[in-house]
Amino acid sequence: MGEDENLIRWGHLETFSPNKTFGFMVSLKTARGLREAAGAWHIIRLHALVKAGQHASNYEVVTATIPGADPS
């Protein structure tokens, strides 16, 4: 089974970095399209307006087990 080029993978930057930063996450298909366009036009512009804050918090992660038919 091949890789789905339309998926956007999960990733992150340093959570409490002393440097303010931002990153775009795009699918492999979009990345390849941007690379091709950059080769043809030499200019790619992405724009984002980011309003964010930092505060201590927590989140819950759901974990489950699906038992199989093999007893071992």
C-alpha positions as CSV (number, residue, x, y, z in Angstrom):
1,M,0.0,0.0,0.0
2,G,1.4,3.4,-1.0
3,E,1.7,6.6,0.9
4,D,-1.3,9.0,0.8
5,E,0.1,12.2,-0.6
6,N,-3.0,14.2,0.6
7,L,-2.4,13.6,4.3
8,I,-1.0,16.3,6.5
9,R,1.3,14.8,9.1
10,W,1.2,15.9,12.7
11,G,4.2,17.8,14.0
12,H,5.1,20.6,16.3
13,L,7.7,23.2,17.2
14,E,9.2,23.7,20.6
15,T,6.2,24.4,22.9
16,F,7.7,27.1,25.2
17,S,10.6,28.2,22.9
18,P,12.1,31.6,23.9
19,N,12.0,32.5,20.2
20,K,8.6,33.4,18.7
21,T,8.1,31.1,15.7
22,F,5.5,29.6,13.4
23,G,5.4,26.9,10.8
24,F,3.2,25.7,7.9
25,M,2.2,22.1,7.7
26,V,1.2,20.9,4.2
27,S,0.6,17.6,2.6
28,L,3.3,15.8,0.5
29,K,1.2,16.6,-2.6
30,T,1.1,20.3,-1.8
31,A,4.8,20.4,-0.9
32,R,5.7,18.8,-4.3
33,G,3.4,21.3,-6.0
34,L,5.1,24.2,-4.2
35,R,8.5,22.9,-5.1
36,E,7.6,22.6,-8.8
37,A,6.1,26.1,-8.8
38,A,9.2,27.5,-7.1
39,G,11.3,25.9,-9.8
40,A,9.2,27.6,-12.5
41,W,8.5,31.0,-10.9
42,H,11.2,31.3,-8.3
43,I,8.9,33.0,-5.8
44,I,6.5,31.3,-3.4
45,R,4.7,33.5,-0.7
46,L,2.8,32.1,2.2
47,H,1.1,34.4,4.6
48,A,-0.4,33.8,8.1
49,L,-1.7,36.0,10.8
50,V,-1.1,34.2,14.1
51,K,-2.7,35.3,17.4
52,A,-1.5,32.8,20.0
53,G,-0.7,32.6,23.7
54,Q,1.0,30.3,26.0
55,H,-0.2,28.9,29.3
56,A,0.3,25.8,31.3
57,S,-2.4,23.1,30.7
58,N,-2.9,19.4,30.2
59,Y,-4.9,17.2,27.8
60,E,-6.2,13.7,28.0
61,V,-5.0,11.0,25.6
62,V,-7.4,8.1,25.0
63,T,-5.7,4.7,24.9
64,A,-7.5,1.5,23.9
65,T,-6.6,-2.2,23.1
66,I,-8.3,-4.2,20.5
67,P,-7.8,-7.9,21.3
68,G,-6.9,-10.2,18.4
69,A,-7.9,-13.7,17.7
70,D,-4.3,-15.1,18.1
71,P,-3.9,-16.4,21.8
72,S,-0.2,-15.7,21.8
